[in-house]
Each structure stands twice: as structure tokens, then as C-alpha cells.
Amino acid sequence: MQRRLLFILLFILGITFLSAIDQTIICSKPPNKPYKHTIATEPFGLIYGMGNVSYEYRFIKRASLIGSAYFGKMLFTDVNKSYAAFLRYYKDNDPTDGFYFQAGFSHIEVSYKSDKAEASSIFGGFGYRLLHRNHLTLDVGAGIHFSSDDKEEFEKHSGNLIQTVTVGGPVTPALSIYAGYSF
């Protein structure tokens, strides 16, 4: 009788233990798998009429290559061609999000009426990438562009309002907010 009681007690204890392990496994957060690809866009550029598509390829855990192409208008000027390529290094060991440093090259060519302007620049900056569990990303960055091209400005007057588009110049600050999808 004592053996049966001991057996039943151990059986109940074993089921309780396995149930607790099963709940722990179900409730625990799955490990972050490093993504290899991100497709993103800069939604605030659309306010000024300029859209873009950006592709990021993470070739090692902490570093990635990024290419961007811009299209449309920048206020009242036409963007004939604009592209950028850069290398990004993530400071943290987390493969999904964190602080980063980046450096790269960009080129832009715009036209207004019969005038054209183009500029190439190198740039450096930093930012933060946040990855949501549904693979959605939010990326906020800041940096500085350095260019040896002359600064050119286009102006459009409309009543008391003056719109200005500047291309080139020795030093230009930059801010960006990207929204994307990682896989």
C-alpha cells in the first residue's frame, strides 16, 4: 500500500513538474535570430515629394551594407538621380537592434526649369535601430555630409513665401527616420 501511495505521489509530482517546465517553455521569449535583409523607406521625405527605397544586407552580426535610391521631387525641384551606399556598424551585440555608427557616399542631381545642380558627398553619422517582434523596424539617425562641390541654391517665390532647395556645400547636417521590414 505504501509503495502504491509513493508511486501515485511521485507520478503526480512528475506530472506537475513536467507541466511547469512546459509552461516555462511556452512563456519564455524566443531567442532573437539575426536578420539578414531589411527593406525600408523614409516616410517623412514624402512630405516634400521625395520618396526612397533602402536595402540593408547584414553580412556579419555587427555590420551591414546599405544602398538607397531616391526619386520624385524635392519641394519644387525634380530629382533626376540620387543614390547612397554606406557601411553600418552596430555597437551592441544584439543582432536585432541597438546603436550604430555609419559612413558612406551619396550623390544627388536635381533640376529646376533649365538649371541643374549635382553634388557628391561622403558622410558619417550615428543612430539607433529598434526592431519590433513582427520584424518591423524604426531607425533614427543623424550625421554630417562633407562635399567638395560648390553650394547651389534654387529659389521659388510665391507671394511672401520663399522656398529654397540647397545642393552641395562644404558641410551639411542630416537627419533621417526610416521605417522598414526585416527578414
Backbone as a printed PyTorch tensor [residue, N CA C, xyz], in Angstrom:
tensor([[[  0.8020,  -1.1790,   0.0000],
         [  0.0000,   0.0000,   0.0000],
         [  0.8630,   1.2700,   0.0000]],

        [[  1.9230,   1.2670,   0.8120],
         [  2.7990,   2.4210,   0.8730],
         [  3.5060,   2.6320,  -0.4660]],

        [[  3.8590,   1.4920,  -1.1280],
         [  4.5100,   1.6130,  -2.4330],
         [  3.5580,   2.2470,  -3.4500]],

        [[  2.2940,   1.8290,  -3.4360],
         [  1.3230,   2.4130,  -4.3660],
         [  1.1370,   3.9000,  -4.0840]],

        [[  1.0320,   4.2440,  -2.8310],
         [  0.8720,   5.6400,  -2.4540],
         [  2.0990,   6.4560,  -2.8660]],

        [[  3.2880,   5.9100,  -2.6520],
         [  4.5210,   6.5710,  -3.0700],
         [  4.5740,   6.7020,  -4.5860]],

        [[  4.1840,   5.6540,  -5.3100],
         [  4.1560,   5.6840,  -6.7670],
         [  3.1750,   6.7500,  -7.2670]],

        [[  1.9800,   6.8090,  -6.6970],
         [  0.9790,   7.8060,  -7.1100],
         [  1.4760,   9.2090,  -6.7980]],

        [[  2.0930,   9.3950,  -5.6280],
         [  2.6330,  10.7010,  -5.2500],
         [  3.7500,  11.1320,  -6.2100]],

        [[  4.6760,  10.2280,  -6.5330],
         [  5.7400,  10.5440,  -7.4920],
         [  5.1770,  10.8170,  -8.8910]],

        [[  4.1510,  10.0670,  -9.2780],
         [  3.5050,  10.2720, -10.5690],
         [  2.8830,  11.6760, -10.6460]],

        [[  2.1510,  12.0700,  -9.6080],
         [  1.5320,  13.4010,  -9.5650],
         [  2.6050,  14.4890,  -9.5280]],

        [[  3.6230,  14.2590,  -8.7510],
         [  4.7250,  15.2140,  -8.6750],
         [  5.4240,  15.3460, -10.0310]],

        [[  5.6310,  14.2570, -10.7210],
         [  6.2460,  14.2740, -12.0500],
         [  5.4090,  15.0190, -13.0610]],

        [[  4.1080,  14.7860, -13.0650],
         [  3.2190,  15.5000, -14.0000],
         [  3.2240,  16.9920, -13.6900]],

        [[  3.1900,  17.3350, -12.4120],
         [  3.2340,  18.7500, -12.0220],
         [  4.5470,  19.3860, -12.4880]],

        [[  5.6510,  18.6940, -12.2910],
         [  6.9600,  19.1930, -12.7110],
         [  7.0090,  19.3790, -14.2250]],

        [[  6.5500,  18.3890, -14.9940],
         [  6.5390,  18.4980, -16.4520],
         [  5.6220,  19.6140, -16.9290]],

        [[  4.5020,  19.7870, -16.2560],
         [  3.5840,  20.8640, -16.6040],
         [  4.2460,  22.2190, -16.3830]],

        [[  4.9690,  22.3790, -15.2860],
         [  5.6610,  23.6390, -15.0000],
         [  6.7400,  23.9110, -16.0420]],

        [[  7.4840,  22.8860, -16.4520],
         [  8.5030,  23.0480, -17.4870],
         [  7.8480,  23.4430, -18.8040]],

        [[  6.7410,  22.7840, -19.1460],
         [  6.0360,  23.0860, -20.3950],
         [  5.5730,  24.5370, -20.4120]],

        [[  5.0380,  25.0430, -19.3060],
         [  4.5950,  26.4250, -19.2520],
         [  5.7740,  27.3820, -19.3410]],

        [[  6.8870,  27.0230, -18.7490],
         [  8.0740,  27.8610, -18.8340],
         [  8.5540,  27.9480, -20.2780]],

        [[  8.5480,  26.8460, -20.9800],
         [  8.9800,  26.8370, -22.3730],
         [  8.0360,  27.6750, -23.2250]],

        [[  6.7420,  27.5510, -23.0070],
         [  5.7670,  28.2900, -23.7980],
         [  5.8520,  29.7810, -23.5080]],

        [[  6.0470,  30.1590, -22.2480],
         [  6.0220,  31.5640, -21.8600],
         [  7.3500,  32.2780, -22.1000]],

        [[  8.4280,  31.5600, -22.2440],
         [  9.7100,  32.2340, -22.4020],
         [  9.8040,  32.8880, -23.7800]],

        [[ 10.5650,  33.9810, -23.8440],
         [ 10.7400,  34.7360, -25.0720],
         [ 11.6210,  33.9500, -26.0320]],

        [[ 11.2170,  33.8300, -27.3040],
         [ 12.0720,  33.1130, -28.2470],
         [ 13.3720,  33.8890, -28.4810]],

        [[ 14.4530,  33.1810, -28.7650],
         [ 15.7270,  33.8800, -28.9690],
         [ 15.6650,  34.7510, -30.2210]],

        [[ 16.3800,  35.8920, -30.1640],
         [ 16.4390,  36.7830, -31.3180],
         [ 17.3190,  36.1680, -32.3930]],

        [[ 16.7490,  35.9750, -33.5500],
         [ 17.5330,  35.4790, -34.6690],
         [ 17.9990,  36.6770, -35.4780]],

        [[ 19.2580,  36.7090, -35.8450],
         [ 19.7170,  37.8540, -36.6210],
         [ 19.0670,  37.8590, -38.0000]],

        [[ 18.5770,  39.0100, -38.4050],
         [ 18.0150,  39.1250, -39.7370],
         [ 19.1420,  39.3950, -40.7190]],

        [[ 18.9300,  39.0910, -41.9470],
         [ 19.9440,  39.3300, -42.9800],
         [ 19.5710,  40.4860, -43.8940]],

        [[ 18.2610,  40.7510, -44.0490],
         [ 17.7980,  41.7370, -45.0260],
         [ 16.7950,  42.6890, -44.3790]],

        [[ 16.8490,  43.9470, -44.7910],
         [ 15.8510,  44.9350, -44.3850],
         [ 15.5180,  45.7940, -45.5900]],

        [[ 14.2390,  45.9690, -45.8260],
         [ 13.7650,  46.9010, -46.8500],
         [ 13.0710,  48.0250, -46.1010]],

        [[ 13.4660,  49.2830, -46.3800],
         [ 12.9380,  50.4120, -45.6170],
         [ 12.6720,  51.6010, -46.5280]],

        [[ 11.9520,  52.5610, -45.9850],
         [ 11.6940,  53.8230, -46.6760],
         [ 11.7070,  54.9490, -45.6550]],

        [[ 11.9060,  56.1470, -46.1340],
         [ 11.9160,  57.3310, -45.2790],
         [ 10.5820,  58.0570, -45.4710]],

        [[  9.5920,  57.7770, -44.6240],
         [  8.2460,  58.2960, -44.8700],
         [  8.1300,  59.8180, -44.8390]],

        [[  8.9510,  60.5070, -44.0560],
         [  8.8500,  61.9620, -43.9910],
         [  9.3600,  62.6400, -45.2550]],

        [[ 10.1590,  61.9560, -46.0520],
         [ 10.5750,  62.5070, -47.3340],
         [  9.4070,  62.7120, -48.2730]],

        [[  8.3780,  61.9070, -48.1070],
         [  7.1940,  62.0420, -48.9540],
         [  6.4680,  63.3610, -48.7220]],

        [[  6.6420,  63.9670, -47.5600],
         [  6.0390,  65.2750, -47.2920],
         [  6.5600,  66.2960, -48.2950]],

        [[  7.8350,  66.1730, -48.6440],
         [  8.4530,  67.0950, -49.5940],
         [  8.3910,  66.5710, -51.0250]],

        [[  7.7340,  65.4310, -51.2260],
         [  7.5740,  64.8700, -52.5660],
         [  8.6890,  63.9350, -52.9880]],

        [[  9.5920,  63.5900, -52.0760],
         [ 10.7400,  62.7460, -52.4310],
         [ 10.6370,  61.4050, -51.7220]],

        [[ 10.4390,  60.3400, -52.4820],
         [ 10.3780,  59.0020, -51.9140],
         [ 11.7190,  58.3020, -52.0410]],

        [[ 11.8740,  57.2180, -51.3240],
         [ 13.0950,  56.4260, -51.4630],
         [ 12.8570,  54.9900, -51.0480]],

        [[ 13.7530,  54.1350, -51.4920],
         [ 13.7700,  52.7340, -51.0970],
         [ 15.1870,  52.4280, -50.6510]],

        [[ 15.3020,  51.7290, -49.5290],
         [ 16.6070,  51.3910, -48.9780],
         [ 16.6590,  49.8880, -48.7310]],

        [[ 17.8030,  49.2890, -49.0300],
         [ 18.0020,  47.8550, -48.7980],
         [ 19.2510,  47.6690, -47.9500]],

        [[ 19.1180,  46.9070, -46.8650],
         [ 20.2460,  46.6270, -45.9770],
         [ 20.5310,  45.1290, -45.9810]],

        [[ 21.7970,  44.7880, -46.1700],
         [ 22.2350,  43.3910, -46.1060],
         [ 23.2480,  43.2620, -44.9760]],

        [[ 22.8970,  42.5030, -43.9600],
         [ 23.7970,  42.2810, -42.8210],
         [ 24.7020,  41.1070, -43.1690]],

        [[ 25.9800,  41.3900, -43.3910],
         [ 26.8960,  40.3240, -43.8100],
         [ 27.6200,  39.6630, -42.6420]],

        [[ 27.7290,  40.3350, -41.5070],
         [ 28.1670,  39.7060, -40.2600],
         [ 27.2630,  40.2400, -39.1550]],

        [[ 27.3970,  39.6830, -37.9590],
         [ 26.4720,  40.0200, -36.8760],
         [ 26.3990,  41.5130, -36.5780]],

        [[ 27.5090,  42.2110, -36.6250],
         [ 27.5400,  43.6260, -36.2380],
         [ 27.6770,  44.5970, -37.3990]],

        [[ 27.7290,  44.1500, -38.6320],
         [ 27.9500,  45.0720, -39.7460],
         [ 27.0360,  44.7730, -40.9210]],

        [[ 26.6840,  45.8340, -41.6490],
         [ 25.8210,  45.6700, -42.8100],
         [ 26.1780,  46.6890, -43.8820]],

        [[ 25.8010,  46.3690, -45.1040],
         [ 25.9220,  47.2700, -46.2480],
         [ 24.5330,  47.7500, -46.6110]],

        [[ 24.4040,  49.0340, -46.9570],
         [ 23.1020,  49.6090, -47.2590],
         [ 23.1920,  50.3940, -48.5580]],

        [[ 22.1810,  50.2440, -49.3940],
         [ 22.0430,  51.0170, -50.6160],
         [ 20.6860,  51.6780, -50.6470]],

        [[ 20.6380,  52.9480, -51.0830],
         [ 19.3800,  53.6880, -51.1440],
         [ 19.2590,  54.3670, -52.4950]],

        [[ 18.0350,  54.4390, -52.9960],
         [ 17.7330,  55.1770, -54.2190],
         [ 16.5720,  56.1160, -53.9150]],

        [[ 16.6970,  57.3660, -54.3610],
         [ 15.6760,  58.3830, -54.1230],
         [ 15.0350,  58.7560, -55.4570]],

        [[ 13.7710,  59.1770, -55.4040],
         [ 13.0510,  59.5230, -56.6330],
         [ 11.9770,  60.5630, -56.3220]],

        [[ 11.4580,  61.1960, -57.3680],
         [ 10.3660,  62.1600, -57.2080],
         [ 10.8510,  63.5910, -57.2600]],

        [[ 10.3020,  64.4060, -56.3800],
         [ 10.6370,  65.8290, -56.3160],
         [ 11.1620,  66.1610, -54.9260]],

        [[ 11.9410,  67.2180, -54.8550],
         [ 12.3420,  67.7740, -53.5740],
         [ 11.7740,  69.1850, -53.5690]],

        [[ 10.6440,  69.3410, -52.9050],
         [  9.8350,  70.5580, -52.9510],
         [  9.4500,  70.8400, -54.4000]],

        [[ 10.0390,  71.8360, -55.0290],
         [  9.6610,  72.2090, -56.3910],
         [ 10.6720,  71.7540, -57.4410]],

        [[ 11.7720,  71.1240, -57.0340],
         [ 12.7830,  70.6660, -57.9840],
         [ 12.5660,  69.1950, -58.3200]],

        [[ 12.9830,  68.8040, -59.5120],
         [ 12.9250,  67.3930, -59.9120],
         [ 14.2150,  66.7050, -59.5100]],

        [[ 14.0870,  65.5240, -58.9200],
         [ 15.2650,  64.7280, -58.5800],
         [ 15.5490,  63.8250, -59.7770]],

        [[ 16.6000,  64.1390, -60.5270],
         [ 16.9510,  63.3430, -61.7010],
         [ 17.5640,  62.0110, -61.2990]],

        [[ 18.4980,  62.0520, -60.3680],
         [ 19.0650,  60.8270, -59.8080],
         [ 19.6240,  61.1330, -58.4290]],

        [[ 19.4830,  60.1560, -57.5680],
         [ 20.0110,  60.2860, -56.2240],
         [ 20.1700,  58.8980, -55.6370]],

        [[ 21.3380,  58.6320, -55.1040],
         [ 21.6050,  57.3290, -54.5170],
         [ 22.6470,  57.4700, -53.4090]],

        [[ 22.6970,  56.4600, -52.5610],
         [ 23.6550,  56.4420, -51.4590],
         [ 24.0440,  55.0040, -51.1670]],

        [[ 25.2550,  54.8040, -50.7020],
         [ 25.7420,  53.4920, -50.2610],
         [ 26.5800,  53.7200, -49.0130]],

        [[ 26.3640,  52.8990, -48.0130],
         [ 27.1400,  53.0770, -46.8000],
         [ 27.2920,  51.7880, -46.0250]],

        [[ 28.2440,  51.8230, -45.1140],
         [ 28.5580,  50.7070, -44.2330],
         [ 28.1010,  51.0950, -42.8360]],

        [[ 27.4050,  50.1770, -42.1860],
         [ 26.8890,  50.4330, -40.8400],
         [ 27.4900,  49.4100, -39.8830]],

        [[ 27.9390,  49.8880, -38.7220],
         [ 28.4950,  49.0310, -37.6820],
         [ 27.6470,  49.1780, -36.4230]],

        [[ 27.0780,  48.0640, -35.9440],
         [ 26.2610,  48.0690, -34.7340],
         [ 27.1420,  47.9000, -33.5090]],

        [[ 26.9870,  48.8010, -32.5550],
         [ 27.8180,  48.8050, -31.3550],
         [ 27.4940,  47.6410, -30.4280]],

        [[ 26.2100,  47.3590, -30.2410],
         [ 25.7840,  46.3240, -29.3030],
         [ 25.8850,  44.9380, -29.9230]],

        [[ 25.9100,  43.9470, -29.0770],
         [ 25.9970,  42.5610, -29.5300],
         [ 24.6560,  42.0050, -29.9790]],

        [[ 23.5640,  42.7140, -29.6720],
         [ 22.2280,  42.2600, -30.0420],
         [ 22.0780,  42.3690, -31.5610]],

        [[ 21.7830,  41.2720, -32.2310],
         [ 21.7190,  41.3120, -33.6890],
         [ 20.4440,  41.9330, -34.2370]],

        [[ 19.5150,  42.3530, -33.3850],
         [ 18.2480,  42.8610, -33.8970],
         [ 18.1030,  44.3690, -33.8120]],

        [[ 18.6690,  44.9860, -32.7930],
         [ 18.5480,  46.4340, -32.6970],
         [ 19.6630,  47.0010, -31.8400]],

        [[ 19.7590,  48.3330, -31.8140],
         [ 20.7670,  48.9800, -30.9930],
         [ 21.3940,  50.1780, -31.6740]],

        [[ 22.3930,  50.7600, -31.0160],
         [ 23.1110,  51.9130, -31.5480],
         [ 24.0420,  51.4830, -32.6810]],

        [[ 24.2380,  52.3870, -33.6280],
         [ 25.1440,  52.0940, -34.7390],
         [ 25.9130,  53.3450, -35.1510]],

        [[ 27.0150,  53.1130, -35.8530],
         [ 27.8040,  54.1510, -36.4980],
         [ 27.8130,  53.8160, -37.9780]],

        [[ 27.8310,  54.8360, -38.8280],
         [ 27.8220,  54.5630, -40.2630],
         [ 28.6580,  55.5930, -41.0110]],

        [[ 29.1350,  55.1700, -42.1730],
         [ 29.8810,  56.0510, -43.0620],
         [ 29.5870,  55.6180, -44.4830]],

        [[ 29.5860,  56.5830, -45.4050],
         [ 29.2700,  56.2110, -46.7720],
         [ 29.4400,  57.3330, -47.7710]],

        [[ 28.8140,  57.1460, -48.9200],
         [ 28.9210,  58.0220, -50.0780],
         [ 27.5120,  58.2950, -50.5940]],

        [[ 27.2470,  59.5270, -51.0300],
         [ 25.9480,  59.8310, -51.6320],
         [ 26.1330,  60.7610, -52.8310]],

        [[ 25.1460,  60.7330, -53.7100],
         [ 25.1570,  61.5810, -54.9020],
         [ 23.7320,  62.0290, -55.1880]],

        [[ 23.5640,  63.2850, -55.5850],
         [ 22.2430,  63.7980, -55.9370],
         [ 22.3620,  64.7350, -57.1340]],

        [[ 21.3700,  64.6670, -58.0070],
         [ 21.2690,  65.5830, -59.1440],
         [ 19.8270,  66.0590, -59.2180]],

        [[ 19.6450,  67.3810, -59.1560],
         [ 18.3100,  67.9670, -59.2360],
         [ 18.2670,  69.0000, -60.3530]],

        [[ 17.0530,  69.2750, -60.8210],
         [ 16.8850,  70.2960, -61.8500],
         [ 15.6330,  71.1190, -61.5470]],

        [[ 15.6840,  72.3990, -61.9610],
         [ 14.5490,  73.2930, -61.8280],
         [ 14.5460,  74.1740, -63.0670]],

        [[ 13.4690,  74.0830, -63.8030],
         [ 13.3570,  74.7530, -65.1080],
         [ 14.5230,  74.2840, -65.9710]],

        [[ 15.4010,  75.1740, -66.3960],
         [ 16.5170,  74.7400, -67.2550],
         [ 17.8300,  74.5900, -66.4850]],

        [[ 17.8190,  74.8560, -65.1850],
         [ 19.0360,  74.7690, -64.3630],
         [ 19.1670,  73.3860, -63.7280]],

        [[ 20.4290,  72.9290, -63.6260],
         [ 20.7240,  71.6450, -62.9750],
         [ 21.8180,  71.8570, -61.9450]],

        [[ 21.7830,  71.0200, -60.9230],
         [ 22.8490,  71.0270, -59.9190],
         [ 23.0480,  69.6010, -59.4510]],

        [[ 24.2930,  69.2570, -59.1960],
         [ 24.5770,  67.9340, -58.6360],
         [ 25.7130,  68.0470, -57.6390]],

        [[ 25.7080,  67.1050, -56.7080],
         [ 26.7270,  67.0980, -55.6620],
         [ 26.9550,  65.6740, -55.1880]],

        [[ 28.1880,  65.3740, -54.8780],
         [ 28.5630,  64.1100, -54.2640],
         [ 29.1340,  64.4190, -52.8910]],

        [[ 28.9420,  63.5020, -51.9580],
         [ 29.4630,  63.7480, -50.6220],
         [ 29.8130,  62.4360, -49.9420]],

        [[ 30.6810,  62.5370, -48.9720],
         [ 30.9160,  61.4290, -48.0530],
         [ 30.2570,  61.8390, -46.7450]],

        [[ 29.8330,  60.8850, -45.9730],
         [ 29.1830,  61.2480, -44.7230],
         [ 29.4700,  60.2470, -43.6370]],

        [[ 29.2820,  60.7080, -42.4200],
         [ 29.4150,  59.8750, -41.2380],
         [ 28.2980,  60.2240, -40.2710]],

        [[ 27.9180,  59.2580, -39.4720],
         [ 26.8410,  59.5260, -38.5340],
         [ 26.6150,  58.3910, -37.5660]],

        [[ 25.5460,  58.5040, -36.8120],
         [ 25.1850,  57.5100, -35.8170],
         [ 23.6680,  57.4430, -35.7540]],

        [[ 23.1580,  56.4440, -35.0600],
         [ 21.7170,  56.3190, -34.9270],
         [ 21.3350,  55.1600, -34.0420]],

        [[ 20.0400,  54.8820, -34.0300],
         [ 19.5140,  53.7800, -33.2360],
         [ 18.4690,  53.0460, -34.0550]],

        [[ 18.5530,  51.7230, -34.0670],
         [ 17.5790,  50.8740, -34.7710],
         [ 16.8070,  50.0960, -33.7360]],

        [[ 15.4870,  50.0970, -33.8590],
         [ 14.6100,  49.3430, -32.9850],
         [ 13.8430,  48.3490, -33.8460]],

        [[ 13.9060,  47.0720, -33.4670],
         [ 13.2130,  46.0210, -34.2090],
         [ 12.0670,  45.5020, -33.3630]],

        [[ 10.8660,  45.5930, -33.8960],
         [  9.6770,  45.0630, -33.2250],
         [  9.6170,  43.5700, -33.4770]],

        [[  8.9120,  42.8240, -32.6400],
         [  8.8960,  41.3700, -32.7860],
         [  8.2060,  40.9040, -34.0660]],

        [[  7.4560,  41.7750, -34.7320],
         [  6.8380,  41.4220, -36.0120],
         [  7.7350,  41.7840, -37.1860]],

        [[  9.0210,  41.9770, -36.9390],
         [ 10.0380,  42.2990, -37.9390],
         [  9.9480,  43.7260, -38.4550]],

        [[  9.1160,  44.5730, -37.8580],
         [  9.0300,  45.9720, -38.2690],
         [ 10.1580,  46.7480, -37.6070]],

        [[ 10.8040,  47.6330, -38.3670],
         [ 11.9340,  48.3870, -37.8290],
         [ 11.6440,  49.8800, -37.8320]],

        [[ 12.2370,  50.5730, -36.8880],
         [ 12.2360,  52.0250, -36.8440],
         [ 13.6840,  52.4280, -36.6230]],

        [[ 14.1770,  53.2930, -37.4820],
         [ 15.5840,  53.6510, -37.4990],
         [ 15.6850,  55.1740, -37.4900]],

        [[ 16.3380,  55.7420, -36.4740],
         [ 16.5060,  57.1870, -36.3640],
         [ 17.9970,  57.4880, -36.3790]],

        [[ 18.4150,  58.3760, -37.2840],
         [ 19.8370,  58.6640, -37.4050],
         [ 20.1360,  60.1320, -37.6120]],

        [[ 21.3870,  60.5030, -37.3850],
         [ 21.8740,  61.8620, -37.5970],
         [ 23.3120,  61.7750, -38.0790]],

        [[ 23.7220,  62.7820, -38.8310],
         [ 25.0930,  62.7700, -39.3260],
         [ 25.4600,  64.0560, -40.0270]],

        [[ 26.6120,  64.0300, -40.6810],
         [ 27.1210,  65.1870, -41.3980],
         [ 27.6470,  64.7390, -42.7600]],

        [[ 27.2720,  65.4970, -43.8040],
         [ 27.7780,  65.2760, -45.1610],
         [ 28.9220,  66.2580, -45.4120]],

        [[ 30.0030,  65.7590, -46.0090],
         [ 31.1390,  66.5890, -46.4010],
         [ 31.2490,  66.5230, -47.9180]],

        [[ 31.2400,  67.6940, -48.5690],
         [ 31.2810,  67.7290, -50.0240],
         [ 32.2810,  68.7710, -50.4990]],

        [[ 32.9660,  68.4620, -51.5960],
         [ 33.8700,  69.4430, -52.1940],
         [ 33.1620,  70.2190, -53.3080]],

        [[ 31.8930,  69.8670, -53.6030],
         [ 31.1330,  70.5740, -54.6360],
         [ 30.6260,  71.9150, -54.1020]],

        [[ 30.5180,  72.8770, -55.0110],
         [ 30.0090,  74.1870, -54.6190],
         [ 28.5450,  74.0980, -54.2080]],

        [[ 28.1830,  74.9700, -53.2900],
         [ 26.8020,  75.0410, -52.8250],
         [ 25.9650,  75.7680, -53.8760]],

        [[ 24.8600,  75.1480, -54.2790],
         [ 23.9530,  75.7730, -55.2370],
         [ 22.5570,  75.7930, -54.6520]],

        [[ 21.8580,  76.9120, -54.8530],
         [ 20.5160,  77.0580, -54.3110],
         [ 19.5230,  77.3860, -55.4120]],

        [[ 18.3470,  76.8120, -55.2840],
         [ 17.2190,  77.1420, -56.1450],
         [ 16.1630,  77.7960, -55.2690]],

        [[ 15.5780,  78.8840, -55.7580],
         [ 14.5310,  79.5520, -55.0050],
         [ 13.2740,  79.6770, -55.8380]],

        [[ 12.1420,  79.5460, -55.1520],
         [ 10.8410,  79.7300, -55.7880],
         [ 10.0560,  80.6830, -54.9020]],

        [[  9.5950,  81.7860, -55.4890],
         [  8.8400,  82.7990, -54.7520],
         [  7.3590,  82.6230, -55.0260]],

        [[  6.5850,  82.6590, -53.9650],
         [  5.1380,  82.5630, -54.0780],
         [  4.5320,  83.5040, -53.0390]],

        [[  4.2270,  84.7320, -53.4570],
         [  3.7480,  85.7350, -52.5020],
         [  4.8530,  86.0720, -51.5220]],

        [[  4.5760,  85.9600, -50.2420],
         [  5.5850,  86.2170, -49.2080],
         [  6.4110,  84.9790, -48.8840]],

        [[  6.0650,  83.8460, -49.4760],
         [  6.7390,  82.5820, -49.1780],
         [  7.8940,  82.3570, -50.1550]],

        [[  9.0510,  82.0310, -49.6240],
         [ 10.2190,  81.6970, -50.4410],
         [ 10.6320,  80.2820, -50.0940]],

        [[ 10.6200,  79.3880, -51.0800],
         [ 11.0930,  78.0190, -50.8830],
         [ 12.5070,  77.9270, -51.4400]],

        [[ 13.3770,  77.2770, -50.6980],
         [ 14.7730,  77.1410, -51.1190],
         [ 15.1960,  75.6850, -51.0510]],

        [[ 15.8490,  75.2070, -52.1100],
         [ 16.4590,  73.8860, -52.1370],
         [ 17.9560,  74.0950, -52.3120]],

        [[ 18.7460,  73.5230, -51.3960],
         [ 20.1960,  73.6670, -51.4290],
         [ 20.8310,  72.3270, -51.7740]],

        [[ 21.7710,  72.3640, -52.7110],
         [ 22.5090,  71.1700, -53.1260],
         [ 23.9910,  71.4610, -52.9580]],

        [[ 24.7230,  70.5450, -52.3560],
         [ 26.1650,  70.7080, -52.1860],
         [ 26.5030,  71.5510, -50.9750]],

        [[ 27.7050,  72.0710, -50.9930],
         [ 28.1950,  72.8530, -49.8590],
         [ 29.2320,  72.0590, -49.1000]],

        [[ 30.0930,  72.7380, -48.3610],
         [ 31.1800,  72.0270, -47.6910],
         [ 30.7180,  71.0830, -46.5800]],

        [[ 29.7840,  71.5360, -45.7280],
         [ 29.3120,  70.7120, -44.6120],
         [ 27.7960,  70.8690, -44.5100]],

        [[ 27.0990,  69.7370, -44.4700],
         [ 25.6370,  69.7610, -44.3890],
         [ 25.1790,  68.7630, -43.3250]],

        [[ 24.3730,  69.2050, -42.3510],
         [ 23.8460,  68.2490, -41.3760],
         [ 22.7410,  67.3960, -41.9940]],

        [[ 22.5200,  66.2130, -41.4380],
         [ 21.4840,  65.3110, -41.9550],
         [ 20.7740,  64.6050, -40.8190]],

        [[ 19.4730,  64.4460, -40.9720],
         [ 18.6390,  63.6700, -40.0460],
         [ 17.8250,  62.6870, -40.8700]],

        [[ 17.5390,  61.5170, -40.3010],
         [ 16.7270,  60.5450, -41.0310],
         [ 15.8850,  59.7210, -40.0710]],

        [[ 14.7080,  59.3460, -40.5550],
         [ 13.8340,  58.4080, -39.8520],
         [ 13.3550,  57.4160, -40.8930]],

        [[ 13.7200,  56.1480, -40.7080],
         [ 13.3400,  55.0990, -41.6360],
         [ 12.3840,  54.1160, -40.9590]],

        [[ 11.4160,  53.6540, -41.7180],
         [ 10.5350,  52.5790, -41.2740],
         [ 10.6970,  51.4300, -42.2610]],

        [[ 10.7880,  50.2040, -41.7750],
         [ 11.0410,  49.1070, -42.6900],
         [ 10.5970,  47.7530, -42.1550]],

        [[ 11.0060,  46.7280, -42.8910],
         [ 10.6740,  45.3500, -42.5740],
         [ 11.9430,  44.5090, -42.6890]],

        [[ 12.2650,  43.7510, -41.6570],
         [ 13.4620,  42.8950, -41.6440],
         [ 13.0660,  41.4330, -41.7730]],

        [[ 13.8710,  40.6900, -42.5140],
         [ 13.6260,  39.2510, -42.6660],
         [ 14.9330,  38.5220, -42.8510]]])
